[in-house]
């Protein structure tokens, strides 16, 4: 099947042809006709299977021009990077139309975004917090929304956006089509479906935990951090093979450490991205990686779903994620839209348990490859790898000498506080060292 076999209009087909996209993925093929029918849809598919186009194509096919300035389609995603990328994909697909799409997210000027919304648009792509801000501000009216899309809902709930998401439902019209896409079906997602959806049709394609057949997965057994750095540097020197590489780490601190080391050898072709970086820095990093200015991008899990680059040659897991599902999201950055990809993981002895949990989730043992003999195995440990000895602290009690005197001295007489009342005559005597009298009374004549 090709996109020409679907009920797409001429504008969408020309846009897809210009991008060289001919064949729909499994989730795109299964979801199209169901969404076109107007039914609520629950799409379950892991990262990299083409979920974005699975809902964009039917939504844009159903869109009709209106003079009304209020949007017809509302799309909610968890991160700012995803907002920018979804808007970019909408603009590519609607290049031959006058459809107006606007992306809004936190960390930028609210009044500026409110002015853009008030000027009129057809599609709004937003993060939950900023969407609610604009609704409460009164700038965004949702009364004309015909299709409400929640993408990457599992990640959205993991980031704590459930309260904002529930408030957004209060602003939506009762008559609408709900579309929800997720990699996993956690209890919170089920609760949202039960409360707000009307007899949804569930569509499943490559659910999370299913290893993508087009991704070649391997693992190296590595001794420690510095040995991992040596191995990473060795692999990245082969620029012909490792031409666009995403390196994932578990922490922001480690991402910065690796960047500083790798940058010394590979220079300006290396970038880093994590949540501590400013929004402009993060956008520029993704843009530089997409355009090819960066050959290597070091990232953390929090932006794993915000990087949508179709031609990533390799994903390297510098460490093994503690949450098995995060491994699936990481490797989903390569081999996107049914293309071939490669995933390489570095595993120390302490990370074996996490690796086992990942293999159990996928029901697939990741092949172990031999460690290159030309790579130096370092014996130097970083601080976090040095075993910490926790000694029990025993309180020491000093024995007091009963014959020793304490820190005590006798107060002077004037500083002694006693409750014995002193007559004025006696007080004067003490003060002036002699009796003080008022003199003899005179006898009257």
KELOFI-738469 format. One record per residue (C-alpha): residue in three letters; x, y, z. Coordinates in pm, whole numbers. Example, Ala and Ser with C-alpha at 12.3 -4.5 7.8 and 13.67 -1.06 7.14 Angstrom:
  rest       x       y       z
   ALA    1230    -450     780
   SER    1367    -106     714
//
This chain:
  rest       x       y       z
   UNK       0       0       0
   UNK     109     358     -73
   UNK     -37     690      42
   UNK    -210     716    -297
   UNK    -429     423    -187
   UNK    -560     627     107
   UNK    -830     891      81
   UNK    -588    1183      79
   UNK    -645    1501    -118
   UNK    -415    1635    -387
   UNK    -241    1886    -160
   UNK    -139    1623      95
   UNK     -24    1376    -171
   UNK     191    1641    -338
   UNK     345    1733      -2
   UNK     426    1368      75
   UNK     568    1312    -274
   UNK     792    1619    -241
   UNK     933    1475      84
   UNK     986    1135     -76
   UNK     739     964     160
   UNK     550     698     -35
   UNK     456     409     193
   UNK     261     445     519
   UNK     384     274     832
   UNK     174      16    1011
   UNK      18     262    1259
   UNK     -48     516     983
   UNK    -225     260     766
   UNK    -436     119    1051
   UNK    -538     453    1199
   UNK    -627     652     887
   UNK    -972     517     800
   UNK   -1078     486    1165
   UNK    -992     850    1237
   UNK   -1161     957     913
   UNK   -1480     788    1034
   UNK   -1497    1031    1327
   UNK   -1459     772    1604
   UNK   -1244     825    1911
   UNK    -912     642    1872
   UNK    -652     502    2108
   UNK    -324     442    1923
   UNK     -60     228    2093
   UNK     276     230    1921
   UNK     630     288    2037
   UNK     855     577    1945
   UNK     976     584    1586
   UNK     676     416    1423
   UNK     528     728    1263
   UNK     259     820    1518
   UNK     275    1191    1431
   UNK     166    1140    1070
   UNK     -84     877    1185
   UNK    -299    1154    1334
   UNK    -182    1453    1129
   UNK    -278    1312     789
   UNK    -645    1238     870
   UNK    -680    1558    1075
   UNK    -549    1771     790
   UNK    -758    1577     540
   UNK   -1071    1655     744
   UNK    -980    2021     794
   UNK   -1193    2271     606
   UNK   -1121    2637     552
   UNK   -1315    2870     781
   UNK   -1325    3247     818
   UNK   -1358    3194    1192
   UNK   -1034    3276    1374
   UNK   -1079    3001    1636
   UNK    -880    2674    1591
   UNK   -1042    2349    1477
   UNK    -763    2109    1585
   UNK    -585    2102    1921
   UNK    -274    1887    1972
   UNK    -113    1848    2315
   UNK     242    1711    2355
   UNK     471    1687    2663
   UNK     779    1889    2559
   UNK     869    2215    2387
   UNK    1085    2033    2134
   UNK     788    1819    2030
   UNK     571    2129    1990
   UNK     824    2277    1747
   UNK     861    1953    1554
   UNK     487    1885    1520
   UNK     431    2242    1396
   UNK     715    2192    1148
   UNK     556    1870    1016
   UNK     216    2043     983
   UNK     375    2321     780
   UNK     541    2067     551
   UNK     212    1884     492
   UNK       6    2201     445
   UNK     255    2386     226
   UNK       0    2407     -58
   UNK    -281    2540     160
   UNK    -352    2848     372
   UNK    -376    2650     696
   UNK    -225    2835     993
   UNK     -60    2635    1274
   UNK      77    2788    1594
   UNK     291    2626    1864
   UNK     282    2745    2225
   UNK     488    2635    2526
   UNK     618    2763    2857
   UNK     940    2954    2913
   UNK     849    3227    2663
   UNK     641    3545    2673
   UNK     274    3463    2738
   UNK     141    3793    2597
   UNK     324    3744    2268
   UNK     175    3396    2225
   UNK    -170    3526    2327
   UNK    -147    3789    2053
   UNK     -58    3524    1794
   UNK    -351    3306    1901
   UNK    -593    3600    1901
   UNK    -495    3687    1545
   UNK    -645    3357    1435
   UNK    -524    3006    1355
   UNK    -651    2664    1245
   UNK    -432    2427    1449
   UNK    -277    2479    1793
   UNK       6    2259    1920
   UNK      80    2312    2290
   UNK     228    2182    2611
   UNK     -38    2132    2881
   UNK      76    2407    3118
   UNK      94    2687    2862
   UNK    -230    2569    2699
   UNK    -411    2606    3031
   UNK    -251    2949    3086
   UNK    -384    3073    2753
   UNK    -732    2934    2822
   UNK    -746    3102    3163
   UNK    -604    3420    3009
   UNK    -898    3422    2768
   UNK    -679    3443    2458
   UNK    -750    3088    2342
   UNK   -1110    2986    2279
   UNK   -1165    2613    2226
   UNK   -1534    2624    2133
   UNK   -1463    2531    1769
   UNK   -1233    2235    1839
   UNK   -1343    1936    1631
   UNK   -1046    1708    1699
   UNK    -845    1691    2022
   UNK    -515    1499    2001
   UNK    -304    1392    2300
   UNK      37    1264    2185
   UNK     296    1083    2402
   UNK      41    1082    2684
   UNK     242     838    2897
   UNK     539    1075    2904
   UNK     302    1365    2972
   UNK     169    1194    3283
   UNK     518    1095    3395
   UNK     609    1465    3390
   UNK     313    1544    3618
   UNK      79    1712    3367
   UNK    -235    1519    3465
   UNK    -400    1808    3663
   UNK    -348    2054    3376
   UNK    -476    1801    3124
   UNK    -795    1747    3321
   UNK    -855    2123    3340
   UNK    -816    2154    2962
   UNK   -1102    1908    2910
   UNK   -1330    2157    3089
   UNK   -1274    2416    2812
   UNK   -1345    2175    2524
   UNK   -1684    2141    2354
   UNK   -1873    1820    2432
   UNK   -1907    1731    2065
   UNK   -1555    1651    1947
   UNK   -1332    1365    1834
   UNK   -1065    1247    2081
   UNK    -739    1093    1959
   UNK    -486     958    2207
   UNK    -146     813    2120
   UNK      87     648    2366
   UNK     369     396    2386
   UNK     234     235    2704
   UNK    -104     198    2871
   UNK     -59     289    3237
   UNK    -348     315    3486
   UNK    -363     696    3458
   UNK    -410     671    3082
   UNK    -690     418    3126
   UNK    -861     656    3371
   UNK    -854     943    3119
   UNK    -999     721    2846
   UNK   -1279     597    3070
   UNK   -1376     948    3182
   UNK   -1348    1154    2863
   UNK   -1363     920    2559
   UNK   -1671     777    2385
   UNK   -1637     409    2286
   UNK   -1284     451    2147
   UNK   -1135     213    1890
   UNK    -799      74    2002
   UNK    -530      45    1735
   UNK    -205    -127    1825
   UNK     115    -142    1622
   UNK     457    -235    1766
   UNK     367    -171    2132
   UNK     646     -76    2369
   UNK     855    -377    2466
   UNK     858    -511    2112
   UNK    1211    -478    1974
   UNK    1202    -308    1636
   UNK    1325    -555    1377
   UNK    1495    -280    1176
   UNK    1722    -180    1468
   UNK    2042    -380    1516
   UNK    2106    -396    1893
   UNK    2440    -484    2054
   UNK    2600    -445    2396
   UNK    2960    -410    2517
   UNK    3064    -527    2864
   UNK    3272    -237    2998
   UNK    3472    -197    3320
   UNK    3405     164    3426
   UNK    3334     522    3321
   UNK    3677     603    3180
   UNK    3681     281    2980
   UNK    3340     376    2840
   UNK    3486     711    2732
   UNK    3778     534    2562
   UNK    3539     300    2378
   UNK    3307     584    2277
   UNK    3597     787    2138
   UNK    3725     481    1949
   UNK    3387     420    1782
   UNK    3324     785    1693
   UNK    3656     812    1507
   UNK    3499     611    1226
   UNK    3308     905    1075
   UNK    3196     709     769
   UNK    3000     459     980
   UNK    2905     679    1276
   UNK    2784     972    1068
   UNK    2497    1091    1293
   UNK    2511     966    1651
   UNK    2294    1023    1957
   UNK    2469     946    2287
   UNK    2230     899    2579
   UNK    2323     938    2946
   UNK    2120     909    3263
   UNK    2211    1242    3423
   UNK    2276    1604    3322
   UNK    2607    1600    3510
   UNK    2731    1299    3314
   UNK    2615    1452    2985
   UNK    2827    1761    3052
   UNK    3125    1548    3159
   UNK    3116    1342    2839
   UNK    3068    1653    2625
   UNK    3377    1821    2770
   UNK    3588    1511    2702
   UNK    3453    1434    2354
   UNK    3464    1797    2241
   UNK    3842    1805    2290
   UNK    3885    1558    2002
   UNK    3581    1615    1781
   UNK    3538    1990    1834
   UNK    3244    2182    1686
   UNK    3083    1867    1545
   UNK    2968    1779    1900
   UNK    2671    1916    2094
   UNK    2493    1853    2424
   UNK    2130    1893    2528
   UNK    1947    1851    2859
   UNK    1683    2025    3070
   UNK    1927    2265    3239
   UNK    2003    2430    2906
   UNK    1801    2732    2796
   UNK    1518    2688    2547
   UNK    1706    2862    2265
   UNK    2014    2649    2336
   UNK    1805    2331    2314
   UNK    1634    2435    1991
   UNK    1967    2531    1836
   UNK    2122    2200    1942
   UNK    1842    1998    1779
   UNK    1857    2216    1467
   UNK    2235    2178    1440
   UNK    2203    1800    1477
   UNK    1922    1781    1220
   UNK    2107    1997     966
   UNK    2428    1796    1002
   UNK    2634    2067    1171
   UNK    2659    1835    1471
   UNK    2761    1477    1398
   UNK    2737    1385    1767
   UNK    2469    1494    2013
   UNK    2483    1399    2382
   UNK    2141    1395    2548
   UNK    1950    1285    2858
   UNK    1630    1079    2878
   UNK    1410    1384    2938
   UNK    1460    1493    2576
   UNK    1456    1140    2433
   UNK    1114    1198    2278
   UNK    1183    1554    2168
   UNK    1444    1466    1907
   UNK    1289    1356    1579
   UNK    1568    1310    1326
   UNK    1497    1052    1059
   UNK    1854     961     962
   UNK    2026     891    1297
   UNK    2281     620    1217
   UNK    2348     509    1576
   UNK    2210     546    1925
   UNK    2475     482    2190
   UNK    2358     415    2544
   UNK    2655     536    2745
   UNK    2481     390    3048
   UNK    2193     147    3090
   UNK    1868     324    3189
   UNK    1713     211    3517
   UNK    1360     229    3367
   UNK    1339     -40    3095
   UNK    1085     158    2889
   UNK    1338     442    2857
   UNK    1566     207    2665
   UNK    1292     153    2407
   UNK    1242     529    2371
   UNK    1615     583    2336
   UNK    1674     331    2059
   UNK    1357     455    1887
   UNK    1555     765    1783
   UNK    1722     550    1517
   UNK    1554     327    1261
   UNK    1260     569    1238
   UNK     973     526     991
   UNK    1076     168     906
   UNK    1436     265     822
   UNK    1732      63     947
   UNK    1914     176    1259
   UNK    2176      71    1513
   UNK    2181      69    1891
   UNK    2496      14    2100
   UNK    2494      -9    2480
   UNK    2780       7    2731
   UNK    2716    -210    3038
   UNK    2921    -233    3359
   UNK    2890    -502    3623
   UNK    2664    -276    3833
   UNK    2428    -227    3537
   UNK    2370    -595    3460
   UNK    2042    -608    3652
   UNK    1901    -313    3456
   UNK    2007    -478    3130
   UNK    1832    -800    3234
   UNK    1508    -610    3300
   UNK    1526    -453    2953
   UNK    1577    -794    2790
   UNK    1283    -936    2985
   UNK    1062    -645    2874
   UNK    1151    -705    2509
   UNK    1171   -1083    2545
   UNK    1489   -1051    2347
   UNK    1852   -1113    2459
   UNK    2071    -832    2327
   UNK    2382    -981    2158
   UNK    2712    -915    2338
   UNK    3006    -817    2114
   UNK    3374    -853    2196
   UNK    3548    -556    2350
   UNK    3801    -410    2099
   UNK    4154    -511    2193
   UNK    4293    -176    2078
   UNK    4085      18    2332
   UNK    4256      88    2666
   UNK    4085     -55    2973
   UNK    4126     213    3237
   UNK    4176     129    3603
   UNK    4107     484    3717
   UNK    3768     531    3882
   UNK    3567     849    3906
   UNK    3433     958    4246
   UNK    3088     804    4193
   UNK    3248     464    4122
   UNK    3467     452    4433
   UNK    3308     225    4696
   UNK    3196     429    4992
   UNK    3267     278    5336
   UNK    2984     348    5574
   UNK    3118     313    5930
   UNK    2884     306    6226
   UNK    2937     607    6450
   UNK    2959     509    6818
   UNK    2889     802    7051
   UNK    3175     863    7302
   UNK    3071     948    7655
   UNK    3314    1139    7877
   UNK    3349    1014    8234
   UNK    3323    1299    8483
   UNK    3566    1318    8774
   UNK    3351    1360    9086
   UNK    3635    1547    9260
   UNK    3699    1789    8976
   UNK    3547    2131    9006
   UNK    3312    2266    8751
   UNK    3331    2587    8556
   UNK    3201    2794    8851
   UNK    3312    3109    9028
   UNK    3166    3301    9312
   UNK    2972    3612    9214
   UNK    3052    3946    9364
   UNK    2818    4075    9631
   UNK    2653    4333    9407
   UNK    2576    4071    9141
   UNK    2424    3824    9377
   UNK    2052    3792    9332
   UNK    1872    3711    9653
   UNK    1518    3763    9759
   UNK    1601    3919   10097
   UNK    1461    4276   10102
   UNK    1712    4548   10199
   UNK    1607    4865   10371
   UNK    1711    5193   10220
   UNK    1930    5276   10513
   UNK    2124    4955   10475
   UNK    2152    4998   10095
   UNK    2299    5346   10144
   UNK    2542    5211   10395
   UNK    2662    4946   10151
   UNK    2687    5199    9866
   UNK    2870    5476   10054
   UNK    3055    5256   10300
   UNK    2896    5451   10584
   UNK    2558    5540   10718
   UNK    2370    5801   10523
   UNK    2124    6015   10716
   UNK    1897    6302   10627
   UNK    2011    6505   10923
   UNK    1833    6587   11247
   UNK    1481    6715   11238
   UNK    1445    7075   11350
   UNK    1237    7142   11650
   UNK     973    7404   11605
   UNK     988    7720   11817
//
